[in-house]
Amino acid sequence: MKKLFAIVLSLTLIFSTFGVRAKSVTFDEPPLFHTASLNSSAEIDKQKELKDGKLTLEFLEKISSWKELVNTTLPISDNYDNIENKEDYYSVMLIRSLTKTRRIYIYHDAKYVKATLGGINLKQIDYDRLMKKFQAIINIYNASNELQLVWESKILSENYMQVDVKSTNLIAFDYPAGIVGQQVVLKADSIYWESAWNDGSGRFGIATDDNCYIPEDHIVTVNGVAYLY
């Protein structure tokens, strides 16, 4: 009888102690599993795969010309602000911006291309994938157009980036030959000399293969410089 009483008493103490422990638990700190979940949430966001759009790399690789790309993408982009997939949205924006050529009056109405895509949200895109798409779009343009494009991307902040595109002839316009004795490689059909008369709108010469003043290798030496003030 005493043995049975001792067992009952022991069980009573165990259950009463369990109750006290349960009531004494505090949650000043979050439970361990919750803390682990919080710590890994940022990594999960980085690692989660963003869905690709319609303008996939595979799609772009099948395009044979710039005209085909424009005719395929722009008719569906009249309301491109409504394009849900952001990689499609930014790709269409790039294509639209490259369809517009500009002219520089002081360089005899020379055509050029210059475009900036700002505010690209890094959290809405797969960065590497979008950059490959942009390069594919530039490659398609260069294969079909006389003007050749170069581009660069700039990370503006933790959340945003921008892409700048320009035609290579702008580099020559920005950095013209200006040193007597300097050797320059002339591009076909480029202006290799021009008069400073009337604010630079005087006579000029074009570098062509049949121009008797242009050597076969198109390398010439600067023998005079005129400055406009």
GITA-V435090 format. One line per field, one symbol per residue. burial: b if it has 9 or more other C-alpha atoms within 8 Angstrom, else e. A space follows every 10 residues. Layout:
# GITA-V435090
burial = ???
This chain:
# GITA-V435090
burial = eeeeeeeeee eeeeeeeeee eeeeeeeeee eeeebeeeee eeeeeeeeee eebebbbebb eebebbebbb eebbeebeeb eebebbbbbb bbbbbbebee beebeeeeee ebbbbebeeb bbeebbeeeb ebbbebbbeb bbeeeebbbb eeeeeeeeeb bbbbbbbbbb eeeeeeeeeb ebebebeeeb bbebbbeeeb bbebebbbee eeebeeebbb bbeeeeeee
